[in-house]
Amino acid sequence: MKTYFKSHRKSIATVLLLSGILFTSCENNEDLNIAPETTVSDKDIFKTPARIEGLVNGIYKAFKGASLYGGRFLLYQDQRGEDFINITANNFTGYESWNNSYSSGSNDINNLWSAAYSAINNANILIEGLAVNQDIITEEKAKQYIGEAKLVRALAYYSLIISYGQPYNKDAGASKGVPLRLKAETGPANNDLARSSVAEIYAQILKDLDEAETALPQSYATADLNTTRAHVSTAIAIKTRVYLSMNNWAKVIEEAAKLAPQVQAPFSTTASDVKHALQPDITVVFSSNYSTVESIFSIPMSSLDSYTGQSSIAYIYNTNLEYYLNPTGILGDAQWRTADKRRDLTRTVSGKQYFKKYAKPSPFLDYIPVIRYSEVLLNYAEAAAKTGNLTLSANLLKAVHQRSDASYVFAPTVLADPNLLIDAIWKERRIELLGEGFRGPDLLRNLQTLPAKGDSKLQTPAVTPSDANYIFPPANTELATNKLY
């Protein structure tokens, strides 16, 4: 009989799985802080409904890892772009991402890899375990839990492939991607696994999301649970992001229309229990109410379960002030006027503008956004423009922008020209989604150069799509244990 008590390799960890075993209920985010049992055998791990529910919590807990969607993954991706300037040259707070100088031995590279595969393995353990332990919970509940596991697994693989894999649009996914691990691992026996292609990884991501969509509930009992646990609309929303990364415009439109069936503002979801829509004031979404219908999926923080110090992006951005907003980046663009409400999510210190979407002081209780309704509308707008529906695209763009700057008028020449319209949508993404982990992935999916940036103290050169450091290098922890990589 195996005993689950430690990970055998960083990327195939079970210890995070056990962090959920004694959570008394998925219905309470405070339960993410109850101390786990020290050891649980494979004979007993699926023995009771409470333990199974704890395993589900463990999957979310792993996905909440500091180097993943606990926040730092967003930092790594944003710093690849040109909208932030680094001050501290601190390798522990994302400088190597900003500087495009990662190596296989970099802490960020290994920690992100480990966190993503830990979440994946936790999902795999639950999926396999429920298949052979069918009499403990109802069939309906098992279906839901498997749907949640598949959605988290899909997001973890998406995080890996956009970081360590070549962009899908480089060669329709023919390049090598990352190892596709779909079996539950509790030891090192299956460490050696060749990489699947980028296309194969995307195919699995979409398969998981399609299956999650049919398995997940439409809603939960509270607004907070609708924000922090996966439901039907979560899977649909994430598919718009994945298809956008593949330039599959028709599928972006198909999925986005499920959540925004209108052709003009106001846009909102009508076919699901959770009526997703933009909030009148974006600052509310990042300050006083983390559970509005705009926040489709977020990572909760609580006084008993949050990250502090260099593990917290709120600390890095807003407390320690390690990055300021580049005055020649999107901050200085005419599309982002001073009257725009989103300017309230920045602040001035010693003549420099700093980012404060995550503004709460220690213990840093801001929820971390995974996907918001405004992103879905912008994904939809880009796909509509790419397929010639300029009127719909313009209406979607204006809905997002004029929520925060009601008097702004896009020039008719911009709205009538597909190239100018797409450029305006890309700018809007940089404004609306600033600090949420999009600038690097947007540059890569469009096969654009990572821009040079810096000030008089620190500079970094441009990185072209043909440069080796255009994508993250593989983690040493994987290279040391996987001879087939």
PLY file of the C-alpha trace (Angstrom):
ply
format ascii 1.0
element vertex 485
property float x
property float y
property float z
element edge 484
property int vertex1
property int vertex2
end_header
0.00 0.00 0.00
1.38 3.39 -1.03
1.40 6.29 1.39
0.92 9.83 0.10
3.16 12.02 2.18
5.76 13.75 0.04
6.49 14.59 -3.57
9.05 12.48 -5.38
9.91 15.25 -7.82
9.03 18.89 -7.84
6.85 18.76 -10.92
4.88 15.71 -9.78
3.88 16.68 -6.28
1.21 15.15 -4.11
1.88 17.17 -1.01
-0.35 20.00 -2.24
-3.12 17.51 -2.86
-3.10 16.63 0.80
-3.44 20.28 1.78
-7.11 19.94 0.91
-7.99 16.66 2.59
-9.36 18.04 5.82
-11.06 21.11 4.38
-14.50 20.75 5.86
-16.25 22.24 2.84
-15.57 23.73 -0.58
-18.34 26.15 0.29
-16.09 28.34 2.41
-12.89 29.98 1.22
-11.62 30.14 4.79
-11.32 26.37 4.59
-8.27 26.84 2.40
-6.34 27.33 5.62
-7.07 24.28 7.76
-4.01 22.19 8.58
-3.79 18.91 6.62
-3.30 15.39 7.84
0.32 14.29 7.77
-0.24 11.09 5.79
-3.17 9.51 3.99
-2.94 6.14 2.26
-4.28 5.46 -1.21
-6.70 3.01 0.39
-8.33 5.76 2.44
-7.88 8.89 0.35
-11.29 8.50 -1.37
-13.02 6.89 1.60
-15.46 9.67 2.54
-17.29 12.51 0.76
-15.45 15.00 2.96
-12.06 13.68 1.89
-13.04 13.74 -1.76
-14.23 17.31 -1.34
-10.90 18.04 0.27
-9.14 16.70 -2.81
-11.12 19.13 -4.94
-10.05 21.97 -2.67
-6.50 20.70 -3.00
-6.65 21.16 -6.77
-7.69 24.79 -6.38
-5.07 25.24 -3.67
-2.35 23.97 -6.01
-3.59 26.28 -8.79
-3.34 29.11 -6.25
0.41 28.50 -5.87
2.39 31.72 -5.53
4.25 31.08 -8.78
1.05 30.26 -10.66
-2.30 32.02 -10.25
-1.54 33.08 -6.71
-0.20 36.06 -8.63
3.38 35.74 -9.80
2.46 34.06 -13.11
0.69 37.30 -14.02
3.83 39.24 -13.10
6.07 37.06 -15.27
3.84 37.57 -18.30
3.28 41.30 -17.93
6.96 42.08 -17.46
7.81 40.64 -20.86
6.10 43.65 -22.40
7.00 47.33 -22.45
4.48 48.87 -20.05
6.50 48.46 -16.85
10.02 49.63 -15.97
11.97 47.67 -13.38
13.73 49.53 -10.58
15.35 46.92 -8.32
16.96 44.33 -10.66
15.81 41.75 -8.13
15.77 38.22 -9.55
13.31 37.18 -6.84
10.63 39.61 -8.05
10.53 38.97 -11.78
13.55 40.92 -13.02
14.71 38.05 -15.24
11.33 38.04 -16.95
11.48 41.80 -17.47
15.06 41.45 -18.72
14.36 38.32 -20.81
17.38 36.68 -19.17
15.90 33.50 -17.71
17.95 30.31 -17.67
16.86 26.75 -16.94
18.18 27.22 -13.42
16.20 30.38 -12.66
13.97 30.12 -9.62
10.95 31.51 -11.47
11.34 28.99 -14.28
11.50 26.03 -11.92
8.83 27.29 -9.52
6.30 27.99 -12.27
6.95 24.59 -13.87
6.58 22.82 -10.53
3.42 24.71 -9.56
1.68 24.01 -12.86
2.50 20.30 -12.90
1.51 19.98 -9.25
-1.93 21.36 -10.09
-2.10 19.01 -13.08
-1.15 15.98 -11.02
-3.65 16.83 -8.32
-6.33 16.97 -11.01
-5.16 13.65 -12.47
-5.29 11.95 -9.07
-8.87 13.09 -8.51
-10.02 12.09 -12.00
-8.51 8.61 -11.75
-9.61 8.11 -8.16
-13.24 8.94 -8.81
-13.30 6.48 -11.70
-12.61 3.58 -9.30
-14.40 4.92 -6.21
-17.92 5.35 -7.55
-20.05 4.62 -4.51
-18.84 7.34 -2.14
-20.53 10.38 -3.69
-23.41 10.79 -6.14
-22.81 10.45 -9.86
-23.82 14.08 -10.32
-21.33 15.30 -7.73
-18.55 13.15 -9.19
-19.27 14.59 -12.64
-19.01 18.11 -11.25
-15.74 17.44 -9.43
-14.19 15.90 -12.54
-15.31 18.95 -14.51
-13.60 21.23 -12.01
-10.43 19.14 -12.17
-10.38 19.22 -15.96
-10.85 22.97 -16.06
-7.95 23.55 -13.68
-5.82 21.06 -15.62
-6.61 22.91 -18.84
-5.63 26.26 -17.37
-2.42 24.83 -15.94
-1.45 23.39 -19.32
-2.35 26.64 -21.02
-0.09 28.49 -18.59
2.74 26.08 -19.41
2.36 26.09 -23.18
2.22 29.88 -23.57
5.34 30.16 -21.40
7.57 27.24 -22.43
6.20 26.43 -25.89
6.53 28.19 -29.21
3.44 30.22 -30.14
0.81 28.09 -31.85
0.67 30.57 -34.72
4.35 30.12 -35.56
3.74 26.79 -37.32
0.17 25.72 -36.47
1.45 24.03 -33.33
3.99 21.74 -35.01
6.81 22.69 -32.60
7.56 20.62 -29.54
5.66 21.73 -26.48
5.78 20.23 -22.99
5.22 16.73 -21.59
1.52 15.87 -21.58
0.95 14.11 -18.28
-2.56 12.73 -17.90
-1.86 9.92 -15.43
-1.84 10.28 -11.66
1.78 10.10 -10.47
2.78 9.18 -6.93
6.40 8.26 -7.64
9.19 8.72 -10.19
8.38 5.70 -12.38
6.97 7.75 -15.25
9.35 10.70 -15.10
10.67 10.00 -18.60
8.14 11.36 -21.06
8.78 13.01 -24.41
7.26 16.36 -25.17
3.98 16.52 -27.05
3.60 19.04 -29.83
2.14 22.46 -29.16
-0.92 21.42 -31.19
-1.38 18.28 -29.07
-1.26 20.33 -25.87
-3.86 22.76 -27.22
-6.05 19.86 -28.32
-6.00 18.44 -24.79
-6.72 21.85 -23.28
-9.79 22.25 -25.47
-10.91 18.68 -24.86
-10.77 19.28 -21.12
-12.65 22.56 -21.43
-15.35 21.09 -23.67
-15.87 18.23 -21.23
-15.83 20.63 -18.28
-18.51 22.76 -19.90
-20.90 19.80 -20.01
-20.05 18.63 -16.49
-19.97 21.82 -14.44
-22.97 23.42 -12.72
-24.41 26.67 -14.01
-23.95 28.32 -10.64
-23.35 27.87 -6.92
-25.16 29.07 -3.83
-23.29 32.36 -3.39
-21.73 35.08 -5.52
-18.33 34.35 -3.98
-18.49 30.70 -5.03
-19.59 31.75 -8.52
-16.35 33.71 -8.69
-13.95 31.27 -7.06
-15.16 27.89 -8.34
-15.50 26.75 -11.93
-18.95 26.72 -13.51
-20.23 26.44 -17.08
-19.44 30.03 -18.04
-15.91 29.69 -16.70
-15.14 26.97 -19.23
-16.72 28.95 -22.06
-14.83 32.13 -21.18
-11.49 30.35 -21.03
-12.15 28.79 -24.42
-12.38 32.27 -25.94
-8.86 32.93 -24.65
-7.46 29.62 -25.88
-8.99 29.93 -29.35
-7.71 33.51 -29.57
-4.19 32.18 -28.96
-4.70 29.91 -31.99
-6.16 32.60 -34.30
-9.28 30.45 -34.53
-11.59 33.41 -34.95
-14.72 31.41 -35.75
-14.46 29.45 -32.51
-13.77 32.60 -30.47
-16.98 34.04 -31.89
-18.94 30.84 -31.28
-17.91 30.66 -27.62
-18.07 34.38 -26.87
-21.59 34.63 -28.29
-22.74 32.21 -25.61
-21.77 34.80 -23.00
-22.55 37.95 -24.99
-25.42 37.23 -27.42
-26.24 40.90 -28.07
-24.94 42.89 -31.04
-24.67 46.18 -29.16
-24.24 47.38 -25.59
-25.18 46.57 -22.95
-23.69 43.11 -23.32
-24.56 40.42 -20.79
-24.97 36.68 -20.38
-28.57 35.51 -20.69
-28.41 31.72 -21.12
-26.79 30.85 -17.80
-27.69 31.33 -14.16
-24.77 33.74 -13.65
-25.61 36.86 -15.66
-22.13 38.10 -16.48
-21.83 41.77 -17.33
-19.50 44.73 -16.96
-19.77 46.64 -13.71
-20.43 50.39 -13.96
-17.20 51.18 -12.07
-14.12 49.06 -12.71
-12.49 50.15 -9.47
-15.17 48.28 -7.51
-14.01 45.03 -9.12
-10.54 45.58 -7.67
-11.37 47.06 -4.29
-14.71 46.58 -2.57
-16.43 43.66 -4.30
-14.43 40.79 -5.75
-17.53 38.71 -6.49
-19.44 40.74 -9.04
-20.71 39.09 -12.23
-17.81 40.70 -14.11
-15.31 38.45 -12.31
-15.87 35.10 -14.01
-13.06 33.31 -12.17
-10.73 34.66 -9.49
-8.35 33.30 -6.90
-9.54 34.19 -3.38
-7.34 35.48 -0.61
-8.20 35.56 3.08
-6.55 36.57 6.32
-5.63 32.92 6.88
-4.55 32.16 3.31
-2.69 34.83 1.37
0.82 35.53 0.17
3.13 38.09 1.69
6.50 39.60 0.85
8.03 38.69 -2.48
5.44 35.95 -3.02
2.74 38.63 -3.35
2.35 40.69 -6.50
0.58 43.33 -4.43
3.75 43.67 -2.37
5.96 43.81 -5.47
3.85 46.35 -7.36
2.24 48.54 -4.73
4.14 48.17 -1.46
7.77 47.77 -2.50
7.28 49.73 -5.73
9.64 47.59 -7.80
8.10 48.51 -11.16
6.73 51.81 -12.39
4.56 52.41 -15.43
6.52 53.29 -18.54
5.55 56.84 -19.54
6.16 55.94 -23.19
4.14 52.73 -22.93
0.37 52.44 -22.84
0.30 54.97 -19.99
1.22 57.69 -22.48
-1.13 56.62 -25.26
-3.91 59.00 -26.28
-6.46 56.19 -26.02
-5.94 56.22 -22.22
-7.02 59.71 -21.25
-6.52 61.26 -17.83
-10.30 61.26 -17.29
-10.43 57.48 -17.71
-11.59 55.77 -14.48
-8.85 53.17 -14.94
-6.33 55.88 -14.07
-7.63 55.47 -10.51
-5.89 52.09 -10.51
-2.53 53.88 -10.62
-0.84 56.25 -8.21
1.98 58.78 -8.31
5.07 58.47 -6.11
8.04 60.81 -6.57
6.94 61.76 -10.05
6.44 58.20 -11.31
3.18 56.36 -11.92
2.75 53.04 -10.15
0.23 50.26 -10.64
-2.29 49.64 -7.83
-4.96 47.24 -9.04
-3.87 45.09 -6.10
-3.88 47.82 -3.51
-4.65 46.23 -0.16
-1.79 46.34 2.36
-0.39 43.30 4.14
-1.70 40.59 4.42
-2.61 41.39 0.78
-6.18 40.14 0.47
-6.92 41.25 -3.10
-8.43 38.46 -5.17
-6.31 37.60 -8.21
-8.29 37.67 -11.47
-8.05 34.66 -13.77
-10.63 35.82 -16.31
-13.05 38.75 -16.40
-16.02 39.52 -18.63
-14.22 42.50 -20.16
-11.57 40.14 -21.53
-14.24 37.99 -23.15
-15.67 41.08 -24.87
-12.23 42.10 -26.13
-11.51 38.57 -27.35
-14.84 38.71 -29.16
-14.07 42.15 -30.59
-10.76 41.01 -32.04
-12.27 37.90 -33.62
-15.16 39.91 -35.07
-12.75 42.42 -36.60
-10.62 39.63 -38.04
-13.69 38.16 -39.75
-15.02 41.43 -41.14
-17.83 42.23 -38.70
-16.53 45.70 -37.93
-19.80 46.99 -36.49
-19.99 44.29 -33.84
-16.28 44.61 -33.13
-16.58 48.36 -32.64
-19.59 47.96 -30.35
-17.71 45.49 -28.16
-14.64 47.72 -28.02
-16.69 50.79 -27.15
-18.55 48.91 -24.41
-15.30 48.17 -22.62
-13.69 51.54 -23.14
-16.69 53.77 -22.48
-17.45 51.95 -19.24
-14.44 53.83 -17.85
-14.35 56.88 -20.16
-17.90 57.54 -21.31
-17.13 60.62 -23.41
-14.33 59.06 -25.43
-15.10 58.78 -29.14
-13.14 56.50 -31.45
-12.42 58.15 -34.78
-14.69 56.90 -37.58
-11.59 56.07 -39.61
-10.44 53.72 -36.85
-13.77 51.91 -36.65
-14.03 51.55 -40.43
-10.56 50.11 -41.03
-9.99 46.54 -39.79
-6.27 47.09 -39.20
-6.79 50.32 -37.27
-9.65 48.76 -35.34
-7.56 45.75 -34.33
-4.75 48.08 -33.26
-7.25 49.95 -31.06
-8.44 46.64 -29.56
-4.85 45.65 -28.78
-4.33 49.00 -27.06
-7.54 48.51 -25.13
-6.28 45.15 -23.89
-3.15 46.87 -22.58
-5.28 49.42 -20.71
-8.11 47.22 -19.47
-6.07 44.12 -18.62
-2.94 45.86 -17.36
-1.25 43.82 -14.64
-3.42 40.75 -15.26
-0.81 38.78 -17.20
-1.62 39.52 -20.87
1.03 41.66 -22.52
3.63 38.93 -23.03
1.15 36.33 -24.32
-0.46 38.91 -26.63
2.90 39.74 -28.18
3.79 36.09 -28.62
0.47 34.95 -30.11
0.84 37.70 -32.71
4.49 36.76 -33.33
5.60 40.27 -32.43
8.97 41.31 -31.06
9.28 41.77 -27.31
10.14 45.49 -27.24
13.27 47.06 -25.88
12.58 49.07 -22.74
14.19 50.74 -19.78
15.35 54.03 -18.35
18.72 55.61 -17.60
19.48 52.97 -14.96
18.22 49.68 -16.40
17.63 48.68 -20.00
16.85 45.48 -21.87
17.07 44.92 -25.63
14.34 43.75 -27.94
13.78 40.00 -28.41
12.63 38.76 -31.81
10.52 35.64 -32.45
13.63 33.85 -33.74
15.64 34.47 -30.56
16.08 31.59 -28.11
14.80 33.69 -25.20
11.51 34.48 -26.95
10.04 31.67 -24.84
10.98 30.42 -21.38
13.67 27.73 -21.18
12.78 24.30 -19.76
13.16 23.88 -16.01
16.29 22.19 -14.68
14.09 20.11 -12.40
12.52 18.56 -15.50
15.76 18.16 -17.41
17.35 16.38 -14.45
14.56 13.80 -14.11
13.20 13.36 -17.64
15.71 11.82 -20.05
13.22 12.08 -22.93
12.63 15.84 -22.74
0 1
1 2
2 3
3 4
4 5
5 6
6 7
7 8
8 9
9 10
10 11
11 12
12 13
13 14
14 15
15 16
16 17
17 18
18 19
19 20
20 21
21 22
22 23
23 24
24 25
25 26
26 27
27 28
28 29
29 30
30 31
31 32
32 33
33 34
34 35
35 36
36 37
37 38
38 39
39 40
40 41
41 42
42 43
43 44
44 45
45 46
46 47
47 48
48 49
49 50
50 51
51 52
52 53
53 54
54 55
55 56
56 57
57 58
58 59
59 60
60 61
61 62
62 63
63 64
64 65
65 66
66 67
67 68
68 69
69 70
70 71
71 72
72 73
73 74
74 75
75 76
76 77
77 78
78 79
79 80
80 81
81 82
82 83
83 84
84 85
85 86
86 87
87 88
88 89
89 90
90 91
91 92
92 93
93 94
94 95
95 96
96 97
97 98
98 99
99 100
100 101
101 102
102 103
103 104
104 105
105 106
106 107
107 108
108 109
109 110
110 111
111 112
112 113
113 114
114 115
115 116
116 117
117 118
118 119
119 120
120 121
121 122
122 123
123 124
124 125
125 126
126 127
127 128
128 129
129 130
130 131
131 132
132 133
133 134
134 135
135 136
136 137
137 138
138 139
139 140
140 141
141 142
142 143
143 144
144 145
145 146
146 147
147 148
148 149
149 150
150 151
151 152
152 153
153 154
154 155
155 156
156 157
157 158
158 159
159 160
160 161
161 162
162 163
163 164
164 165
165 166
166 167
167 168
168 169
169 170
170 171
171 172
172 173
173 174
174 175
175 176
176 177
177 178
178 179
179 180
180 181
181 182
182 183
183 184
184 185
185 186
186 187
187 188
188 189
189 190
190 191
191 192
192 193
193 194
194 195
195 196
196 197
197 198
198 199
199 200
200 201
201 202
202 203
203 204
204 205
205 206
206 207
207 208
208 209
209 210
210 211
211 212
212 213
213 214
214 215
215 216
216 217
217 218
218 219
219 220
220 221
221 222
222 223
223 224
224 225
225 226
226 227
227 228
228 229
229 230
230 231
231 232
232 233
233 234
234 235
235 236
236 237
237 238
238 239
239 240
240 241
241 242
242 243
243 244
244 245
245 246
246 247
247 248
248 249
249 250
250 251
251 252
252 253
253 254
254 255
255 256
256 257
257 258
258 259
259 260
260 261
261 262
262 263
263 264
264 265
265 266
266 267
267 268
268 269
269 270
270 271
271 272
272 273
273 274
274 275
275 276
276 277
277 278
278 279
279 280
280 281
281 282
282 283
283 284
284 285
285 286
286 287
287 288
288 289
289 290
290 291
291 292
292 293
293 294
294 295
295 296
296 297
297 298
298 299
299 300
300 301
301 302
302 303
303 304
304 305
305 306
306 307
307 308
308 309
309 310
310 311
311 312
312 313
313 314
314 315
315 316
316 317
317 318
318 319
319 320
320 321
321 322
322 323
323 324
324 325
325 326
326 327
327 328
328 329
329 330
330 331
331 332
332 333
333 334
334 335
335 336
336 337
337 338
338 339
339 340
340 341
341 342
342 343
343 344
344 345
345 346
346 347
347 348
348 349
349 350
350 351
351 352
352 353
353 354
354 355
355 356
356 357
357 358
358 359
359 360
360 361
361 362
362 363
363 364
364 365
365 366
366 367
367 368
368 369
369 370
370 371
371 372
372 373
373 374
374 375
375 376
376 377
377 378
378 379
379 380
380 381
381 382
382 383
383 384
384 385
385 386
386 387
387 388
388 389
389 390
390 391
391 392
392 393
393 394
394 395
395 396
396 397
397 398
398 399
399 400
400 401
401 402
402 403
403 404
404 405
405 406
406 407
407 408
408 409
409 410
410 411
411 412
412 413
413 414
414 415
415 416
416 417
417 418
418 419
419 420
420 421
421 422
422 423
423 424
424 425
425 426
426 427
427 428
428 429
429 430
430 431
431 432
432 433
433 434
434 435
435 436
436 437
437 438
438 439
439 440
440 441
441 442
442 443
443 444
444 445
445 446
446 447
447 448
448 449
449 450
450 451
451 452
452 453
453 454
454 455
455 456
456 457
457 458
458 459
459 460
460 461
461 462
462 463
463 464
464 465
465 466
466 467
467 468
468 469
469 470
470 471
471 472
472 473
473 474
474 475
475 476
476 477
477 478
478 479
479 480
480 481
481 482
482 483
483 484
